[in-house]
Amino acid sequence: MADEPRTPLDLLERLMTNEAELAPGVRLLEAYTMQGLLKLLWYGDPTAADVIVLLGGAMGGFSGPAGSMYLELGEHYAAQGRGVICCDYRRPDKLELSLLDAAASADWAMREGARRFVVVGHSFGGAVAVQLGVALTAHCVGVATVATQSAGCEHAAQLHPTPLVLFHGDRDVILPPESSAMVQALAGAGDLRIISGADHGFVEGRDELRDQLISWIDDRFEAPPD
């Protein structure tokens, strides 16, 4: 008899898992593996059917652009009854491992009850977000990138028909707006939104980015299924 296929969470080969409640509705989950420690900051009801997965850049961490935007989104959507997972990769310099971490996060959520995902990725995390959106297929109702790199997005066309939005600052000197335009071209679709005055970290333009992200995510979950 053939072995059962292994899921992303199985592929982590966890040595130990630790869970701690940091505040009402906020949990820290830690998965210890031979290749490092995966940390998830999980907001809201763990059994929520709608979940937003937030993916950082090559420095890792939970905060996202503008220093704390992911934490703000976690609080915002937890109050609405949705789940939010901020993923701190084991090796944020390794795309393949970071994708497995993101996929394991979604797998973890699905075991709790998640059925629909919106994936958001900043910088390096944009490539992780695109690949995770492809892997989640119909379970993904939207992918948003923020100041994304184009490397790692070569298969973005496979996102179709999942909606894609690409935010980029016109003053980004680390990854110019042309990087998001390249991903849009690779996808053959996507809504490219240039934020005036914003840099790579969105220290400038943070409120506009936050408001547009929230509006776009809300639209994805409220849209009728195809």
Residue pairs with C-beta under 8 A, 6 or more apart in sequence:
7 107
8 100
8 103
8 104
8 106
8 107
9 104
9 107
9 108
9 111
11 100
11 104
12 31
12 33
12 38
12 100
12 101
12 104
13 33
13 34
14 31
14 32
14 33
15 32
15 33
15 34
16 31
16 32
17 29
17 30
17 31
17 32
18 29
18 30
18 32
19 27
19 28
19 29
19 30
20 27
20 28
21 27
22 28
22 41
25 43
25 44
25 45
25 78
26 41
26 42
26 43
26 74
26 78
27 41
27 42
27 46
28 39
28 40
28 41
28 42
29 39
29 40
29 42
29 108
30 37
30 38
30 39
30 40
31 37
31 38
31 39
31 40
31 104
33 90
35 90
35 91
35 97
36 90
36 91
37 90
38 87
38 88
38 89
38 90
38 101
38 104
38 105
39 62
39 87
39 88
40 85
40 86
40 87
40 88
40 105
40 108
41 62
41 71
41 74
41 85
41 86
41 88
42 83
42 84
42 85
42 86
43 74
43 75
43 77
43 78
43 83
43 84
43 85
43 86
44 74
44 77
44 78
44 81
44 82
44 83
44 84
45 78
45 81
45 83
46 83
46 109
46 112
46 113
47 112
47 113
48 81
48 82
48 83
48 113
48 114
49 113
49 114
49 115
49 116
50 82
50 83
50 114
50 115
50 116
50 117
50 118
50 221
51 82
51 83
51 84
51 85
51 106
51 109
51 114
51 116
51 117
51 118
52 73
52 77
52 82
52 83
52 84
52 85
52 117
52 118
52 119
52 120
52 217
53 85
53 87
53 102
53 105
53 106
53 109
53 117
53 118
53 119
53 120
53 129
53 132
54 62
54 64
54 70
54 73
54 74
54 84
54 85
54 86
54 87
54 120
54 121
55 87
55 98
55 102
55 119
55 120
55 121
55 122
55 125
55 126
55 128
55 129
55 132
56 62
56 63
56 64
56 70
56 86
56 87
56 88
56 89
56 92
56 121
56 122
56 123
56 124
56 125
57 92
57 122
57 123
57 124
57 125
58 92
58 93
58 123
58 124
59 92
60 88
60 89
60 92
61 88
62 70
62 71
62 86
62 88
63 69
63 70
63 71
64 70
64 71
64 73
64 86
64 120
64 122
64 146
65 122
65 146
65 147
65 201
65 202
65 206
65 209
66 201
66 202
66 203
66 206
66 209
66 210
67 201
67 203
69 202
69 206
69 209
69 210
69 213
70 84
70 86
70 120
71 86
72 210
73 84
73 120
73 210
73 213
73 214
74 84
74 86
76 214
77 83
77 84
77 217
78 84
82 221
83 109
83 114
85 105
85 106
85 108
85 109
87 101
87 102
87 105
89 97
89 98
89 101
89 102
90 97
90 98
90 101
91 97
91 98
92 98
92 124
95 124
95 127
95 128
95 131
95 152
98 124
98 125
98 128
99 128
99 131
99 132
99 135
102 119
102 128
102 129
102 132
103 132
103 135
106 114
106 117
106 132
106 136
106 139
109 117
110 139
115 139
116 139
116 140
116 141
116 221
117 136
117 139
117 140
117 141
118 140
118 141
118 142
118 143
118 144
118 217
118 220
118 221
119 129
119 132
119 133
119 136
119 140
119 142
119 143
119 144
120 129
120 143
120 144
120 145
120 146
120 213
120 217
121 127
121 128
121 129
121 130
121 132
121 143
121 144
121 145
121 146
121 148
122 145
122 146
122 147
122 148
123 146
123 147
123 148
123 149
123 174
123 175
123 200
124 149
124 152
125 145
125 146
125 148
126 145
126 146
126 147
126 148
126 149
126 153
126 166
126 180
126 183
127 148
127 149
127 150
127 151
127 152
127 153
128 152
129 143
129 144
129 145
129 148
130 143
130 145
130 148
130 152
130 153
130 155
130 156
130 159
130 164
130 183
130 187
131 152
131 153
131 155
132 140
132 143
133 140
133 142
133 143
133 159
133 162
133 164
134 155
134 156
134 158
134 159
140 162
141 162
141 163
141 220
141 221
141 223
142 162
142 163
142 164
142 165
142 216
142 217
142 220
143 159
143 162
143 163
143 164
143 165
144 164
144 165
144 166
144 167
144 213
144 216
144 217
145 164
145 165
145 166
145 167
145 180
145 183
146 167
146 168
146 202
146 209
146 213
147 167
147 168
147 169
147 172
147 174
147 175
147 179
147 180
147 200
147 201
147 202
148 166
148 168
148 175
148 179
148 180
148 183
149 175
149 179
150 179
150 180
150 182
150 183
150 186
153 182
153 183
153 186
153 187
154 186
155 186
156 164
156 183
156 186
156 187
156 188
156 190
157 186
157 187
157 188
159 187
159 189
160 187
160 188
160 189
161 226
163 191
163 220
164 184
164 187
164 189
164 190
164 191
165 190
165 191
165 192
165 193
165 216
166 180
166 181
166 183
166 184
166 190
166 191
166 192
166 193
167 180
167 193
167 195
167 209
167 212
167 213
168 175
168 177
168 179
168 180
168 192
168 193
168 194
168 195
168 198
169 177
169 194
169 195
169 197
169 198
169 199
169 200
169 202
169 204
169 205
170 177
170 194
170 195
170 196
170 197
170 198
171 197
171 198
171 199
171 204
172 198
172 199
172 200
173 199
173 200
174 200
175 200
177 194
180 192
181 192
183 190
184 190
184 192
193 212
195 202
195 205
195 208
195 209
196 205
197 204
197 205
198 204
198 205
198 206
198 208
198 209
199 205
202 209
